[in-house]
C-alpha cells in the first residue's frame, strides 16, 4: 500500500475518533464523508455502505444480540410497503435514519428506532419499462454521501435526493431509453463520484459502468465492458485504450448487432488499499457464443472482474471467470475484500462466488487467481486451472451437437443474494442453489428486438432431454431437481465447513455478526438466526411473505437492531412455478427486530386461488400448437411465477375482445403489460388465448376441478 493511501486511511481513523468525541455536535441527515466510509469498520452503530464497509463483508461487529439472548429477539416495528413486487434492497443506516429503496425504484427515509416514515420519494418511472426488466422491477439499494441519497431507477436514471427532505437535487438519464436498458443495482460513491451500471443483456444491450459527479450529476467517465461497432470508431470513453490494445481482438462476427451484453448490474466495490474500483461484469448478448461471436474469441470483458481507476476509469487489470461465456454465467455476484492467511503469509484478496458454482480467491493487487473450488454441485468443468486461471470444460457443455442439462444454470449457484464473511469464524456464508436447465443450440434464432434474445433454447426443453411429453411437463420435470443450500465456506481451505439443505432455491441474503449469529430469510417467509459457527437454528420469525434481501444490523438509541426487507419476486418470482406460494403475493414489509421488541405484524387473511379460466369455445389443433409455441417464447418468462398474474386463471382470457385489448392494444401497459403486437400477429395473439384456455381446461380436469 502506498504512503498516500496509508496517510488517507490514518486521517480517516483520526477524524472518526475526533467526531466521536464531539457528542454535542448533531450531524446533518446523510452526513457520510470519505473519512467516515474509509473508517466504517470502526463505526459499528451505522451501516454506511451497501456491504457496511468498502470491503462489503456484511459483518456487523455488534454483539448486544448474541447466541445467548437470541431467544429474546422480537419484532420492534414494521412498515408495510405499497407494492407486492420483489424487494431486494439493503438499507443504509446513518445516525439513526434508515434510507432504503423498494420496488419501482422508490425511496424511503425511516426513523431507525421507531419505524416512523420520515419521507418518501417516487421517481414516477414509466410502467412500460417493467417489460424491459428481465427479473422484476426490483432495486437493490441506495448510496448516501454528504447529505444526498442516490438511487438508480428502472428506467435508467440516476437521481440525487436531499437526505433531509427527499427532494430531488438532480436527475440524469444514464442510458439510451429507447433501448431495453434498466437499472436495478445499488450505486456506490467514492471521493465525490457516484458509480452506476445497468441491466438488460438478455434483451440485447451493450454494458458499461459510468461515474457521475455527486454534486452536479455531470458524467465524469464511462467504461464500456464490450466493444462497439468498429465502423463507428472509438467511443471517447475510458475503455477505448483497452479495446484498442487487446480486448477488441477477442471478438468476432457482427457481435454489436445485439449489443454484446456485459452489463454491470450488481457488484461495484472500492478497494482503498490499492485505490481501485472492482467491477463485476455480466453475461453475453445473446448467451450463445456461436450466435454472438461466431464461436470465436474470449469476448472480453464478459463474465469478468475488472479493476479500474476510480478517478479516471482507466483499465488496471481483469480476471475472466468464463472465457467465451455461453450459459448466462455472470461475474456480477458480490465481491468481498479480506486479508487471509494463505500458505503462511497474509494475502490481500477478493472473494467471489459467481453463478458458475466455483468459489474464487483472487490476489487483488494484480488479479491473479490464488484458488478456486466448487461450493455447489456443478457438472460443466473438471476444474479451474490455477496456472492459466481458465476452466477446464467438460465435453458437451457448449451444446453445439445436442442439448445439455447443465447445473448450475443461468439462475446461478449463487445469484445477487448477498453473502457475508465473518472474520470471527473465518467463514463465508453463501445462499447457494441448484437449478438445472436444458440448453439447446439456437444459433439461427429469430430476433425479437426488445424481448429476450439468447440464441439458446431453454424455455422449452427438447423432447428426450428430460422426462415429459410437452414442454411444460419437461419444465416441471426439471423443476423437481431445484433446491437451495446455505453453505458455510472456508475460503482458505477452499472447503465446506457445514451446509443446510433447503427445499427451494432463491433464499435470502445473509448477515453475520460478532454475536456468533447468522441471519437469513427464505422464500416461505421465515427469517432465521443460526449459530454462525455450527449452523444450528436458534430463532425464527414468520414474515408471511418470501424474503430475498440481505439483512443489516445497527444501533439506534443505544440498542442493537436487525432489519430486513420482505417481499418475494425477482427472476424466479416471475419465471418459476411455485404452486405452494400465495398468488398474488402480499405487499412487502420492512421489518426491524430488537431484544424485547413489542412490534406487531398483522396476520394475512387466507386466500383461495382463482379458478382456472373457462370457455366453451373450440379451437383447431393448429391454433393450439401455434399458441403453445408463442406462450413458451413470450409468456412463461414473466407469468410462470407468482409475481405476475397466472394466465391460466385470468378471466381476461375468457373473452377475445378483452384479450385483444390487453395483449394486442396494450390496455395494461402502465402496469408493465405492454402490447405484443410488435412481435405477434393478431392471429398469433388469438392462438395464445386458444392455448391458454385449452391448457387451463386440461389442468382443471387434472386437479379435479370443474371448468
Helices and strands as residue ranges (DSSP letters): H 3-21, H 34-38, G 40-42, E 59-60, G 70-72, E 73-80, E 92-94, E 97-102, G 103-105, E 106-111, E 117-121, G 127-132, E 143-145, E 148-152, E 157-162, E 168-173, E 188-190, E 193-196, G 201-203, E 208-213, E 219-224, G 230-232, H 240-245, G 247-250, G 255-258, E 260-261, E 268-271, E 276-280, E 284-285, H 289-293, E 304-308, E 315-320, E 335-342, E 345-353, E 358-363, E 368-374, E 381-384, E 391-393, E 404-406, E 420-422, E 427-434, E 437-441, E 456-457, H 471-479, E 483-490, E 495-502, E 510-513, E 517-521, E 526-531, E 537-542, E 552-556, E 559-566, H 570-575, E 589-595, H 621-630, I 631-635, H 636-639, G 647-649, G 651-654, H 656-659, I 660-664, G 669-671, H 682-702
